[in-house]
Amino acid sequence: MSGTRTAHAISVFRAPMRSRRDDVPDGPAVERALTLGVCGMGGRLMPPPPSLEDALAAAHAQLGDRVARRIERFAAAADGAFVWTRDIDDQVWLGRLAGPWRYDPAPDALDVDLVHVRSCDWLEAPVSPAALPPAVRVAFARGGRNWQRIRADDVSTLTAALWERGERAQRQR
């Protein structure tokens, strides 16, 4: 996904894709996301909402205002925004959001609590630990399960450079 935007205008997010539910193990949600080309977060809603507005109202009623705000921030991130995630083996993956919010009611999505999703283009291989921007390392070292914007001054530029190198490597295969 190439564009005319400068790297400075592109937001960068940490996307742990770890459920807040204790009965859902870490790992399968990230594996599902990388396999299907999505990025997402948990927060099962019943019945499955047909729109973002319905999801926000249901999340507020069923899960609380904090969860509704998280979903809203996730849905509001611009297409083309960079996302970083980490798999069960501590491999770090770089992707770019490539579509609007949707609710995934599939049984597999419910099982791993990855139901609020957006299409995401992921690089074909994890990023080398030595190449990670310092702000990305810090964001993951803090831990946590929240979708979170990484705001360091240089993170957009460094992330965009890694993306470009990864895209070129993919095109050359």
Residue pairs with C-beta under 8 A, 6 or more apart in sequence:
1 80
1 96
1 98
1 121
2 167
3 80
5 80
7 156
7 157
7 159
7 160
7 161
8 156
8 157
9 156
10 78
10 80
10 81
10 82
10 156
10 159
10 160
11 77
11 78
11 81
11 82
11 149
11 156
12 81
12 82
12 83
12 84
12 135
12 136
12 149
12 150
12 155
12 156
12 159
13 77
13 81
13 82
13 83
13 84
13 147
13 148
13 149
13 150
14 83
14 84
14 85
14 136
14 139
14 140
14 147
14 148
14 149
14 150
15 39
15 40
15 41
15 83
15 84
15 85
15 95
15 147
16 85
16 86
16 144
16 145
16 146
16 147
17 29
17 30
17 33
17 39
17 40
17 41
17 85
17 114
18 26
18 29
18 30
18 145
19 26
19 29
19 42
19 112
19 113
19 114
19 145
20 42
20 43
20 113
20 145
21 42
21 113
24 42
24 111
24 112
24 113
26 88
27 87
27 88
28 111
28 112
29 40
29 42
29 112
29 113
29 114
30 85
30 86
30 87
30 88
30 93
31 87
31 88
32 38
32 108
32 109
32 112
32 114
33 39
33 40
33 85
33 114
33 117
33 120
33 122
34 85
34 87
34 93
34 122
37 98
37 119
37 120
37 121
37 122
38 104
38 114
38 117
38 118
38 119
38 120
39 83
39 85
39 95
39 97
39 117
39 118
39 120
40 74
40 104
40 114
40 115
40 116
40 117
40 118
41 70
41 71
41 74
41 114
41 115
41 116
41 147
42 113
42 114
42 115
42 116
43 59
43 63
43 67
43 70
43 71
43 113
43 115
43 116
44 110
44 113
44 115
45 55
45 58
45 59
45 62
45 63
45 103
45 115
46 58
46 62
48 103
48 105
48 115
49 55
49 57
49 58
49 103
50 103
52 71
52 72
52 75
52 101
55 71
55 101
55 103
55 116
56 68
56 71
56 72
57 68
59 67
59 68
59 71
60 67
60 68
70 146
70 147
71 101
71 116
73 147
74 101
74 116
74 118
74 147
75 100
75 101
75 116
75 118
77 97
77 118
78 97
79 97
79 98
79 99
79 100
80 96
80 97
80 98
81 96
81 97
82 94
82 95
82 96
82 156
82 159
82 160
82 163
83 94
83 95
83 96
83 97
83 120
84 92
84 93
84 94
84 95
84 136
84 139
84 140
84 150
84 159
85 92
85 93
85 95
86 92
86 93
86 140
87 93
87 126
91 126
92 126
92 127
92 129
92 132
92 136
92 140
93 122
93 123
93 126
93 127
94 122
94 123
94 127
94 159
94 162
94 163
94 166
95 120
95 121
95 122
95 123
96 120
96 121
96 163
97 118
97 119
97 120
98 118
98 119
98 120
98 121
99 118
99 119
99 120
100 118
101 116
101 117
101 118
102 117
102 118
103 115
103 116
103 117
104 114
104 115
104 116
104 117
105 115
109 115
109 117
123 163
123 166
123 167
123 170
124 166
124 169
124 170
125 166
127 162
127 166
131 162
133 152
133 154
133 155
133 158
133 159
133 162
134 152
135 150
135 151
135 152
135 154
135 155
135 158
136 150
136 155
136 159
138 152
139 148
139 150
